[in-house]
């Protein structure tokens, strides 16, 4: 048994969760936020048998695409109140996925 922890962009989460369910997996969604851009993201927890991990990863790949977005550049020393007129292109989306071994699984 494996625990798959996927951190995805908030815009990708709804479609991802729909597709995870359609594929026969059960997931728990946690609303989280990233530290760098302070943007909303979602952490998805899925318990899965080892032989199904690649199938689940295919769902993540299909639903969580990388894309670029323009944001205002904020120097770290200026804090949240500083607004720059020079936008910067950044890459958002995709997924960060951790796959952990599960020693024991109980459903009570």
Phi and psi restraints in degrees (range 20) as a CNS / XPLOR table:
assign (resid 1 and name C) (resid 2 and name N)
       (resid 2 and name CA) (resid 2 and name C) 1.0 -124.6 20.0 2
assign (resid 2 and name N) (resid 2 and name CA)
       (resid 2 and name C) (resid 3 and name N) 1.0 152.1 20.0 2
assign (resid 2 and name C) (resid 3 and name N)
       (resid 3 and name CA) (resid 3 and name C) 1.0 -111.0 20.0 2
assign (resid 3 and name N) (resid 3 and name CA)
       (resid 3 and name C) (resid 4 and name N) 1.0 117.7 20.0 2
assign (resid 3 and name C) (resid 4 and name N)
       (resid 4 and name CA) (resid 4 and name C) 1.0 -101.2 20.0 2
assign (resid 4 and name N) (resid 4 and name CA)
       (resid 4 and name C) (resid 5 and name N) 1.0 122.3 20.0 2
assign (resid 4 and name C) (resid 5 and name N)
       (resid 5 and name CA) (resid 5 and name C) 1.0 -113.7 20.0 2
assign (resid 5 and name N) (resid 5 and name CA)
       (resid 5 and name C) (resid 6 and name N) 1.0 115.1 20.0 2
assign (resid 5 and name C) (resid 6 and name N)
       (resid 6 and name CA) (resid 6 and name C) 1.0 -115.9 20.0 2
assign (resid 6 and name N) (resid 6 and name CA)
       (resid 6 and name C) (resid 7 and name N) 1.0 128.5 20.0 2
assign (resid 6 and name C) (resid 7 and name N)
       (resid 7 and name CA) (resid 7 and name C) 1.0 -106.9 20.0 2
assign (resid 7 and name N) (resid 7 and name CA)
       (resid 7 and name C) (resid 8 and name N) 1.0 118.6 20.0 2
assign (resid 7 and name C) (resid 8 and name N)
       (resid 8 and name CA) (resid 8 and name C) 1.0 -130.6 20.0 2
assign (resid 8 and name N) (resid 8 and name CA)
       (resid 8 and name C) (resid 9 and name N) 1.0 159.1 20.0 2
assign (resid 8 and name C) (resid 9 and name N)
       (resid 9 and name CA) (resid 9 and name C) 1.0 -63.3 20.0 2
assign (resid 9 and name N) (resid 9 and name CA)
       (resid 9 and name C) (resid 10 and name N) 1.0 140.8 20.0 2
assign (resid 9 and name C) (resid 10 and name N)
       (resid 10 and name CA) (resid 10 and name C) 1.0 -54.9 20.0 2
assign (resid 10 and name N) (resid 10 and name CA)
       (resid 10 and name C) (resid 11 and name N) 1.0 -32.3 20.0 2
assign (resid 10 and name C) (resid 11 and name N)
       (resid 11 and name CA) (resid 11 and name C) 1.0 -69.0 20.0 2
assign (resid 11 and name N) (resid 11 and name CA)
       (resid 11 and name C) (resid 12 and name N) 1.0 -24.6 20.0 2
assign (resid 11 and name C) (resid 12 and name N)
       (resid 12 and name CA) (resid 12 and name C) 1.0 -90.9 20.0 2
assign (resid 12 and name N) (resid 12 and name CA)
       (resid 12 and name C) (resid 13 and name N) 1.0 -15.4 20.0 2
assign (resid 12 and name C) (resid 13 and name N)
       (resid 13 and name CA) (resid 13 and name C) 1.0 -64.1 20.0 2
assign (resid 13 and name N) (resid 13 and name CA)
       (resid 13 and name C) (resid 14 and name N) 1.0 -45.1 20.0 2
assign (resid 13 and name C) (resid 14 and name N)
       (resid 14 and name CA) (resid 14 and name C) 1.0 -61.3 20.0 2
assign (resid 14 and name N) (resid 14 and name CA)
       (resid 14 and name C) (resid 15 and name N) 1.0 -49.4 20.0 2
assign (resid 14 and name C) (resid 15 and name N)
       (resid 15 and name CA) (resid 15 and name C) 1.0 -63.2 20.0 2
assign (resid 15 and name N) (resid 15 and name CA)
       (resid 15 and name C) (resid 16 and name N) 1.0 -42.1 20.0 2
assign (resid 15 and name C) (resid 16 and name N)
       (resid 16 and name CA) (resid 16 and name C) 1.0 -58.8 20.0 2
assign (resid 16 and name N) (resid 16 and name CA)
       (resid 16 and name C) (resid 17 and name N) 1.0 -47.9 20.0 2
assign (resid 16 and name C) (resid 17 and name N)
       (resid 17 and name CA) (resid 17 and name C) 1.0 -64.3 20.0 2
assign (resid 17 and name N) (resid 17 and name CA)
       (resid 17 and name C) (resid 18 and name N) 1.0 -37.7 20.0 2
assign (resid 17 and name C) (resid 18 and name N)
       (resid 18 and name CA) (resid 18 and name C) 1.0 -60.8 20.0 2
assign (resid 18 and name N) (resid 18 and name CA)
       (resid 18 and name C) (resid 19 and name N) 1.0 -45.5 20.0 2
assign (resid 18 and name C) (resid 19 and name N)
       (resid 19 and name CA) (resid 19 and name C) 1.0 -70.7 20.0 2
assign (resid 19 and name N) (resid 19 and name CA)
       (resid 19 and name C) (resid 20 and name N) 1.0 -34.9 20.0 2
assign (resid 19 and name C) (resid 20 and name N)
       (resid 20 and name CA) (resid 20 and name C) 1.0 -61.1 20.0 2
assign (resid 20 and name N) (resid 20 and name CA)
       (resid 20 and name C) (resid 21 and name N) 1.0 -43.9 20.0 2
assign (resid 20 and name C) (resid 21 and name N)
       (resid 21 and name CA) (resid 21 and name C) 1.0 -65.0 20.0 2
assign (resid 21 and name N) (resid 21 and name CA)
       (resid 21 and name C) (resid 22 and name N) 1.0 -44.3 20.0 2
assign (resid 21 and name C) (resid 22 and name N)
       (resid 22 and name CA) (resid 22 and name C) 1.0 -59.5 20.0 2
assign (resid 22 and name N) (resid 22 and name CA)
       (resid 22 and name C) (resid 23 and name N) 1.0 -33.0 20.0 2
assign (resid 22 and name C) (resid 23 and name N)
       (resid 23 and name CA) (resid 23 and name C) 1.0 -79.5 20.0 2
assign (resid 23 and name N) (resid 23 and name CA)
       (resid 23 and name C) (resid 24 and name N) 1.0 -2.7 20.0 2
assign (resid 23 and name C) (resid 24 and name N)
       (resid 24 and name CA) (resid 24 and name C) 1.0 93.1 20.0 2
assign (resid 24 and name N) (resid 24 and name CA)
       (resid 24 and name C) (resid 25 and name N) 1.0 11.6 20.0 2
assign (resid 24 and name C) (resid 25 and name N)
       (resid 25 and name CA) (resid 25 and name C) 1.0 -97.5 20.0 2
assign (resid 25 and name N) (resid 25 and name CA)
       (resid 25 and name C) (resid 26 and name N) 1.0 158.0 20.0 2
assign (resid 25 and name C) (resid 26 and name N)
       (resid 26 and name CA) (resid 26 and name C) 1.0 -111.9 20.0 2
assign (resid 26 and name N) (resid 26 and name CA)
       (resid 26 and name C) (resid 27 and name N) 1.0 138.7 20.0 2
assign (resid 26 and name C) (resid 27 and name N)
       (resid 27 and name CA) (resid 27 and name C) 1.0 -136.0 20.0 2
assign (resid 27 and name N) (resid 27 and name CA)
       (resid 27 and name C) (resid 28 and name N) 1.0 154.5 20.0 2
assign (resid 27 and name C) (resid 28 and name N)
       (resid 28 and name CA) (resid 28 and name C) 1.0 -115.4 20.0 2
assign (resid 28 and name N) (resid 28 and name CA)
       (resid 28 and name C) (resid 29 and name N) 1.0 131.8 20.0 2
assign (resid 28 and name C) (resid 29 and name N)
       (resid 29 and name CA) (resid 29 and name C) 1.0 -106.2 20.0 2
assign (resid 29 and name N) (resid 29 and name CA)
       (resid 29 and name C) (resid 30 and name N) 1.0 131.4 20.0 2
assign (resid 29 and name C) (resid 30 and name N)
       (resid 30 and name CA) (resid 30 and name C) 1.0 -120.8 20.0 2
assign (resid 30 and name N) (resid 30 and name CA)
       (resid 30 and name C) (resid 31 and name N) 1.0 127.4 20.0 2
assign (resid 30 and name C) (resid 31 and name N)
       (resid 31 and name CA) (resid 31 and name C) 1.0 -79.6 20.0 2
assign (resid 31 and name N) (resid 31 and name CA)
       (resid 31 and name C) (resid 32 and name N) 1.0 125.2 20.0 2
assign (resid 31 and name C) (resid 32 and name N)
       (resid 32 and name CA) (resid 32 and name C) 1.0 -135.8 20.0 2
assign (resid 32 and name N) (resid 32 and name CA)
       (resid 32 and name C) (resid 33 and name N) 1.0 173.5 20.0 2
assign (resid 32 and name C) (resid 33 and name N)
       (resid 33 and name CA) (resid 33 and name C) 1.0 -138.0 20.0 2
assign (resid 33 and name N) (resid 33 and name CA)
       (resid 33 and name C) (resid 34 and name N) 1.0 147.0 20.0 2
assign (resid 33 and name C) (resid 34 and name N)
       (resid 34 and name CA) (resid 34 and name C) 1.0 -81.8 20.0 2
assign (resid 34 and name N) (resid 34 and name CA)
       (resid 34 and name C) (resid 35 and name N) 1.0 151.7 20.0 2
assign (resid 34 and name C) (resid 35 and name N)
       (resid 35 and name CA) (resid 35 and name C) 1.0 -81.1 20.0 2
assign (resid 35 and name N) (resid 35 and name CA)
       (resid 35 and name C) (resid 36 and name N) 1.0 -35.0 20.0 2
assign (resid 35 and name C) (resid 36 and name N)
       (resid 36 and name CA) (resid 36 and name C) 1.0 -71.1 20.0 2
assign (resid 36 and name N) (resid 36 and name CA)
       (resid 36 and name C) (resid 37 and name N) 1.0 -55.3 20.0 2
assign (resid 36 and name C) (resid 37 and name N)
       (resid 37 and name CA) (resid 37 and name C) 1.0 -98.2 20.0 2
assign (resid 37 and name N) (resid 37 and name CA)
       (resid 37 and name C) (resid 38 and name N) 1.0 -7.1 20.0 2
assign (resid 37 and name C) (resid 38 and name N)
       (resid 38 and name CA) (resid 38 and name C) 1.0 55.3 20.0 2
assign (resid 38 and name N) (resid 38 and name CA)
       (resid 38 and name C) (resid 39 and name N) 1.0 34.3 20.0 2
assign (resid 38 and name C) (resid 39 and name N)
       (resid 39 and name CA) (resid 39 and name C) 1.0 -97.2 20.0 2
assign (resid 39 and name N) (resid 39 and name CA)
       (resid 39 and name C) (resid 40 and name N) 1.0 153.1 20.0 2
assign (resid 39 and name C) (resid 40 and name N)
       (resid 40 and name CA) (resid 40 and name C) 1.0 -68.8 20.0 2
assign (resid 40 and name N) (resid 40 and name CA)
       (resid 40 and name C) (resid 41 and name N) 1.0 137.7 20.0 2
assign (resid 40 and name C) (resid 41 and name N)
       (resid 41 and name CA) (resid 41 and name C) 1.0 -140.3 20.0 2
assign (resid 41 and name N) (resid 41 and name CA)
       (resid 41 and name C) (resid 42 and name N) 1.0 178.0 20.0 2
assign (resid 41 and name C) (resid 42 and name N)
       (resid 42 and name CA) (resid 42 and name C) 1.0 -130.7 20.0 2
assign (resid 42 and name N) (resid 42 and name CA)
       (resid 42 and name C) (resid 43 and name N) 1.0 136.8 20.0 2
assign (resid 42 and name C) (resid 43 and name N)
       (resid 43 and name CA) (resid 43 and name C) 1.0 -105.2 20.0 2
assign (resid 43 and name N) (resid 43 and name CA)
       (resid 43 and name C) (resid 44 and name N) 1.0 124.3 20.0 2
assign (resid 43 and name C) (resid 44 and name N)
       (resid 44 and name CA) (resid 44 and name C) 1.0 -110.6 20.0 2
assign (resid 44 and name N) (resid 44 and name CA)
       (resid 44 and name C) (resid 45 and name N) 1.0 127.9 20.0 2
assign (resid 44 and name C) (resid 45 and name N)
       (resid 45 and name CA) (resid 45 and name C) 1.0 -109.6 20.0 2
assign (resid 45 and name N) (resid 45 and name CA)
       (resid 45 and name C) (resid 46 and name N) 1.0 128.1 20.0 2
assign (resid 45 and name C) (resid 46 and name N)
       (resid 46 and name CA) (resid 46 and name C) 1.0 -136.7 20.0 2
assign (resid 46 and name N) (resid 46 and name CA)
       (resid 46 and name C) (resid 47 and name N) 1.0 123.2 20.0 2
assign (resid 46 and name C) (resid 47 and name N)
       (resid 47 and name CA) (resid 47 and name C) 1.0 -88.7 20.0 2
assign (resid 47 and name N) (resid 47 and name CA)
       (resid 47 and name C) (resid 48 and name N) 1.0 128.7 20.0 2
assign (resid 47 and name C) (resid 48 and name N)
       (resid 48 and name CA) (resid 48 and name C) 1.0 -147.2 20.0 2
assign (resid 48 and name N) (resid 48 and name CA)
       (resid 48 and name C) (resid 49 and name N) 1.0 147.1 20.0 2
assign (resid 48 and name C) (resid 49 and name N)
       (resid 49 and name CA) (resid 49 and name C) 1.0 -67.8 20.0 2
assign (resid 49 and name N) (resid 49 and name CA)
       (resid 49 and name C) (resid 50 and name N) 1.0 147.1 20.0 2
assign (resid 49 and name C) (resid 50 and name N)
       (resid 50 and name CA) (resid 50 and name C) 1.0 -54.8 20.0 2
assign (resid 50 and name N) (resid 50 and name CA)
       (resid 50 and name C) (resid 51 and name N) 1.0 -38.7 20.0 2
assign (resid 50 and name C) (resid 51 and name N)
       (resid 51 and name CA) (resid 51 and name C) 1.0 -72.0 20.0 2
assign (resid 51 and name N) (resid 51 and name CA)
       (resid 51 and name C) (resid 52 and name N) 1.0 -9.9 20.0 2
assign (resid 51 and name C) (resid 52 and name N)
       (resid 52 and name CA) (resid 52 and name C) 1.0 -103.0 20.0 2
assign (resid 52 and name N) (resid 52 and name CA)
       (resid 52 and name C) (resid 53 and name N) 1.0 -0.1 20.0 2
assign (resid 52 and name C) (resid 53 and name N)
       (resid 53 and name CA) (resid 53 and name C) 1.0 -59.7 20.0 2
assign (resid 53 and name N) (resid 53 and name CA)
       (resid 53 and name C) (resid 54 and name N) 1.0 -47.0 20.0 2
assign (resid 53 and name C) (resid 54 and name N)
       (resid 54 and name CA) (resid 54 and name C) 1.0 -63.6 20.0 2
assign (resid 54 and name N) (resid 54 and name CA)
       (resid 54 and name C) (resid 55 and name N) 1.0 -37.2 20.0 2
assign (resid 54 and name C) (resid 55 and name N)
       (resid 55 and name CA) (resid 55 and name C) 1.0 -61.1 20.0 2
assign (resid 55 and name N) (resid 55 and name CA)
       (resid 55 and name C) (resid 56 and name N) 1.0 -43.7 20.0 2
assign (resid 55 and name C) (resid 56 and name N)
       (resid 56 and name CA) (resid 56 and name C) 1.0 -65.7 20.0 2
assign (resid 56 and name N) (resid 56 and name CA)
       (resid 56 and name C) (resid 57 and name N) 1.0 -41.9 20.0 2
assign (resid 56 and name C) (resid 57 and name N)
       (resid 57 and name CA) (resid 57 and name C) 1.0 -62.0 20.0 2
assign (resid 57 and name N) (resid 57 and name CA)
       (resid 57 and name C) (resid 58 and name N) 1.0 -33.9 20.0 2
assign (resid 57 and name C) (resid 58 and name N)
       (resid 58 and name CA) (resid 58 and name C) 1.0 -62.2 20.0 2
assign (resid 58 and name N) (resid 58 and name CA)
       (resid 58 and name C) (resid 59 and name N) 1.0 -36.0 20.0 2
assign (resid 58 and name C) (resid 59 and name N)
       (resid 59 and name CA) (resid 59 and name C) 1.0 -65.8 20.0 2
assign (resid 59 and name N) (resid 59 and name CA)
       (resid 59 and name C) (resid 60 and name N) 1.0 -44.9 20.0 2
assign (resid 59 and name C) (resid 60 and name N)
       (resid 60 and name CA) (resid 60 and name C) 1.0 -58.5 20.0 2
assign (resid 60 and name N) (resid 60 and name CA)
       (resid 60 and name C) (resid 61 and name N) 1.0 -46.4 20.0 2
assign (resid 60 and name C) (resid 61 and name N)
       (resid 61 and name CA) (resid 61 and name C) 1.0 -60.1 20.0 2
assign (resid 61 and name N) (resid 61 and name CA)
       (resid 61 and name C) (resid 62 and name N) 1.0 -40.6 20.0 2
assign (resid 61 and name C) (resid 62 and name N)
       (resid 62 and name CA) (resid 62 and name C) 1.0 -71.5 20.0 2
assign (resid 62 and name N) (resid 62 and name CA)
       (resid 62 and name C) (resid 63 and name N) 1.0 -28.5 20.0 2
assign (resid 62 and name C) (resid 63 and name N)
       (resid 63 and name CA) (resid 63 and name C) 1.0 -103.3 20.0 2
assign (resid 63 and name N) (resid 63 and name CA)
       (resid 63 and name C) (resid 64 and name N) 1.0 -15.4 20.0 2
assign (resid 63 and name C) (resid 64 and name N)
       (resid 64 and name CA) (resid 64 and name C) 1.0 -120.1 20.0 2
assign (resid 64 and name N) (resid 64 and name CA)
       (resid 64 and name C) (resid 65 and name N) 1.0 84.0 20.0 2
assign (resid 64 and name C) (resid 65 and name N)
       (resid 65 and name CA) (resid 65 and name C) 1.0 -93.3 20.0 2
assign (resid 65 and name N) (resid 65 and name CA)
       (resid 65 and name C) (resid 66 and name N) 1.0 148.0 20.0 2
assign (resid 65 and name C) (resid 66 and name N)
       (resid 66 and name CA) (resid 66 and name C) 1.0 -82.4 20.0 2
assign (resid 66 and name N) (resid 66 and name CA)
       (resid 66 and name C) (resid 67 and name N) 1.0 144.7 20.0 2
assign (resid 66 and name C) (resid 67 and name N)
       (resid 67 and name CA) (resid 67 and name C) 1.0 -153.1 20.0 2
assign (resid 67 and name N) (resid 67 and name CA)
       (resid 67 and name C) (resid 68 and name N) 1.0 167.2 20.0 2
assign (resid 67 and name C) (resid 68 and name N)
       (resid 68 and name CA) (resid 68 and name C) 1.0 -104.6 20.0 2
assign (resid 68 and name N) (resid 68 and name CA)
       (resid 68 and name C) (resid 69 and name N) 1.0 155.0 20.0 2
assign (resid 68 and name C) (resid 69 and name N)
       (resid 69 and name CA) (resid 69 and name C) 1.0 -148.1 20.0 2
assign (resid 69 and name N) (resid 69 and name CA)
       (resid 69 and name C) (resid 70 and name N) 1.0 144.9 20.0 2
assign (resid 69 and name C) (resid 70 and name N)
       (resid 70 and name CA) (resid 70 and name C) 1.0 -91.5 20.0 2
assign (resid 70 and name N) (resid 70 and name CA)
       (resid 70 and name C) (resid 71 and name N) 1.0 131.6 20.0 2
assign (resid 70 and name C) (resid 71 and name N)
       (resid 71 and name CA) (resid 71 and name C) 1.0 -134.8 20.0 2
assign (resid 71 and name N) (resid 71 and name CA)
       (resid 71 and name C) (resid 72 and name N) 1.0 156.8 20.0 2
assign (resid 71 and name C) (resid 72 and name N)
       (resid 72 and name CA) (resid 72 and name C) 1.0 -71.9 20.0 2
assign (resid 72 and name N) (resid 72 and name CA)
       (resid 72 and name C) (resid 73 and name N) 1.0 135.3 20.0 2
assign (resid 72 and name C) (resid 73 and name N)
       (resid 73 and name CA) (resid 73 and name C) 1.0 -77.2 20.0 2
assign (resid 73 and name N) (resid 73 and name CA)
       (resid 73 and name C) (resid 74 and name N) 1.0 129.2 20.0 2
assign (resid 73 and name C) (resid 74 and name N)
       (resid 74 and name CA) (resid 74 and name C) 1.0 -125.3 20.0 2
assign (resid 74 and name N) (resid 74 and name CA)
       (resid 74 and name C) (resid 75 and name N) 1.0 110.0 20.0 2
assign (resid 74 and name C) (resid 75 and name N)
       (resid 75 and name CA) (resid 75 and name C) 1.0 -61.5 20.0 2
assign (resid 75 and name N) (resid 75 and name CA)
       (resid 75 and name C) (resid 76 and name N) 1.0 139.6 20.0 2
assign (resid 75 and name C) (resid 76 and name N)
       (resid 76 and name CA) (resid 76 and name C) 1.0 -58.7 20.0 2
assign (resid 76 and name N) (resid 76 and name CA)
       (resid 76 and name C) (resid 77 and name N) 1.0 -27.5 20.0 2
assign (resid 76 and name C) (resid 77 and name N)
       (resid 77 and name CA) (resid 77 and name C) 1.0 -82.9 20.0 2
assign (resid 77 and name N) (resid 77 and name CA)
       (resid 77 and name C) (resid 78 and name N) 1.0 -8.8 20.0 2
assign (resid 77 and name C) (resid 78 and name N)
       (resid 78 and name CA) (resid 78 and name C) 1.0 -90.6 20.0 2
assign (resid 78 and name N) (resid 78 and name CA)
       (resid 78 and name C) (resid 79 and name N) 1.0 -20.5 20.0 2
assign (resid 78 and name C) (resid 79 and name N)
       (resid 79 and name CA) (resid 79 and name C) 1.0 80.0 20.0 2
assign (resid 79 and name N) (resid 79 and name CA)
       (resid 79 and name C) (resid 80 and name N) 1.0 -174.1 20.0 2
assign (resid 79 and name C) (resid 80 and name N)
       (resid 80 and name CA) (resid 80 and name C) 1.0 -72.5 20.0 2
assign (resid 80 and name N) (resid 80 and name CA)
       (resid 80 and name C) (resid 81 and name N) 1.0 -23.2 20.0 2
assign (resid 80 and name C) (resid 81 and name N)
       (resid 81 and name CA) (resid 81 and name C) 1.0 -79.2 20.0 2
assign (resid 81 and name N) (resid 81 and name CA)
       (resid 81 and name C) (resid 82 and name N) 1.0 -9.8 20.0 2
assign (resid 81 and name C) (resid 82 and name N)
       (resid 82 and name CA) (resid 82 and name C) 1.0 -85.5 20.0 2
assign (resid 82 and name N) (resid 82 and name CA)
       (resid 82 and name C) (resid 83 and name N) 1.0 131.2 20.0 2
assign (resid 82 and name C) (resid 83 and name N)
       (resid 83 and name CA) (resid 83 and name C) 1.0 -123.0 20.0 2
assign (resid 83 and name N) (resid 83 and name CA)
       (resid 83 and name C) (resid 84 and name N) 1.0 125.7 20.0 2
assign (resid 83 and name C) (resid 84 and name N)
       (resid 84 and name CA) (resid 84 and name C) 1.0 -99.2 20.0 2
assign (resid 84 and name N) (resid 84 and name CA)
       (resid 84 and name C) (resid 85 and name N) 1.0 148.6 20.0 2
assign (resid 84 and name C) (resid 85 and name N)
       (resid 85 and name CA) (resid 85 and name C) 1.0 -89.2 20.0 2
assign (resid 85 and name N) (resid 85 and name CA)
       (resid 85 and name C) (resid 86 and name N) 1.0 -1.3 20.0 2
assign (resid 85 and name C) (resid 86 and name N)
       (resid 86 and name CA) (resid 86 and name C) 1.0 -102.5 20.0 2
assign (resid 86 and name N) (resid 86 and name CA)
       (resid 86 and name C) (resid 87 and name N) 1.0 102.9 20.0 2
assign (resid 86 and name C) (resid 87 and name N)
       (resid 87 and name CA) (resid 87 and name C) 1.0 -72.6 20.0 2
assign (resid 87 and name N) (resid 87 and name CA)
       (resid 87 and name C) (resid 88 and name N) 1.0 153.3 20.0 2
assign (resid 87 and name C) (resid 88 and name N)
       (resid 88 and name CA) (resid 88 and name C) 1.0 -124.9 20.0 2
assign (resid 88 and name N) (resid 88 and name CA)
       (resid 88 and name C) (resid 89 and name N) 1.0 139.5 20.0 2
assign (resid 88 and name C) (resid 89 and name N)
       (resid 89 and name CA) (resid 89 and name C) 1.0 -86.6 20.0 2
assign (resid 89 and name N) (resid 89 and name CA)
       (resid 89 and name C) (resid 90 and name N) 1.0 127.5 20.0 2
assign (resid 89 and name C) (resid 90 and name N)
       (resid 90 and name CA) (resid 90 and name C) 1.0 -125.6 20.0 2
assign (resid 90 and name N) (resid 90 and name CA)
       (resid 90 and name C) (resid 91 and name N) 1.0 161.4 20.0 2
assign (resid 90 and name C) (resid 91 and name N)
       (resid 91 and name CA) (resid 91 and name C) 1.0 -98.6 20.0 2
assign (resid 91 and name N) (resid 91 and name CA)
       (resid 91 and name C) (resid 92 and name N) 1.0 128.2 20.0 2
assign (resid 91 and name C) (resid 92 and name N)
       (resid 92 and name CA) (resid 92 and name C) 1.0 -124.8 20.0 2
assign (resid 92 and name N) (resid 92 and name CA)
       (resid 92 and name C) (resid 93 and name N) 1.0 173.2 20.0 2
assign (resid 92 and name C) (resid 93 and name N)
       (resid 93 and name CA) (resid 93 and name C) 1.0 87.8 20.0 2
assign (resid 93 and name N) (resid 93 and name CA)
       (resid 93 and name C) (resid 94 and name N) 1.0 -162.1 20.0 2
assign (resid 93 and name C) (resid 94 and name N)
       (resid 94 and name CA) (resid 94 and name C) 1.0 74.9 20.0 2
assign (resid 94 and name N) (resid 94 and name CA)
       (resid 94 and name C) (resid 95 and name N) 1.0 -163.6 20.0 2
assign (resid 94 and name C) (resid 95 and name N)
       (resid 95 and name CA) (resid 95 and name C) 1.0 -149.4 20.0 2
assign (resid 95 and name N) (resid 95 and name CA)
       (resid 95 and name C) (resid 96 and name N) 1.0 144.2 20.0 2
assign (resid 95 and name C) (resid 96 and name N)
       (resid 96 and name CA) (resid 96 and name C) 1.0 -108.0 20.0 2
assign (resid 96 and name N) (resid 96 and name CA)
       (resid 96 and name C) (resid 97 and name N) 1.0 120.6 20.0 2
assign (resid 96 and name C) (resid 97 and name N)
       (resid 97 and name CA) (resid 97 and name C) 1.0 -122.9 20.0 2
assign (resid 97 and name N) (resid 97 and name CA)
       (resid 97 and name C) (resid 98 and name N) 1.0 130.8 20.0 2
assign (resid 97 and name C) (resid 98 and name N)
       (resid 98 and name CA) (resid 98 and name C) 1.0 -112.6 20.0 2
assign (resid 98 and name N) (resid 98 and name CA)
       (resid 98 and name C) (resid 99 and name N) 1.0 137.0 20.0 2
assign (resid 98 and name C) (resid 99 and name N)
       (resid 99 and name CA) (resid 99 and name C) 1.0 -121.5 20.0 2
assign (resid 99 and name N) (resid 99 and name CA)
       (resid 99 and name C) (resid 100 and name N) 1.0 116.7 20.0 2
assign (resid 99 and name C) (resid 100 and name N)
       (resid 100 and name CA) (resid 100 and name C) 1.0 -117.1 20.0 2
assign (resid 100 and name N) (resid 100 and name CA)
       (resid 100 and name C) (resid 101 and name N) 1.0 145.2 20.0 2
assign (resid 100 and name C) (resid 101 and name N)
       (resid 101 and name CA) (resid 101 and name C) 1.0 -71.6 20.0 2
assign (resid 101 and name N) (resid 101 and name CA)
       (resid 101 and name C) (resid 102 and name N) 1.0 142.0 20.0 2
assign (resid 101 and name C) (resid 102 and name N)
       (resid 102 and name CA) (resid 102 and name C) 1.0 -112.3 20.0 2
assign (resid 102 and name N) (resid 102 and name CA)
       (resid 102 and name C) (resid 103 and name N) 1.0 119.0 20.0 2
assign (resid 102 and name C) (resid 103 and name N)
       (resid 103 and name CA) (resid 103 and name C) 1.0 -73.1 20.0 2
assign (resid 103 and name N) (resid 103 and name CA)
       (resid 103 and name C) (resid 104 and name N) 1.0 -35.8 20.0 2
assign (resid 103 and name C) (resid 104 and name N)
       (resid 104 and name CA) (resid 104 and name C) 1.0 -152.0 20.0 2
assign (resid 104 and name N) (resid 104 and name CA)
       (resid 104 and name C) (resid 105 and name N) 1.0 139.0 20.0 2
assign (resid 104 and name C) (resid 105 and name N)
       (resid 105 and name CA) (resid 105 and name C) 1.0 -130.0 20.0 2
assign (resid 105 and name N) (resid 105 and name CA)
       (resid 105 and name C) (resid 106 and name N) 1.0 125.7 20.0 2
assign (resid 105 and name C) (resid 106 and name N)
       (resid 106 and name CA) (resid 106 and name C) 1.0 -125.1 20.0 2
assign (resid 106 and name N) (resid 106 and name CA)
       (resid 106 and name C) (resid 107 and name N) 1.0 137.8 20.0 2
assign (resid 106 and name C) (resid 107 and name N)
       (resid 107 and name CA) (resid 107 and name C) 1.0 -118.6 20.0 2
assign (resid 107 and name N) (resid 107 and name CA)
       (resid 107 and name C) (resid 108 and name N) 1.0 105.1 20.0 2
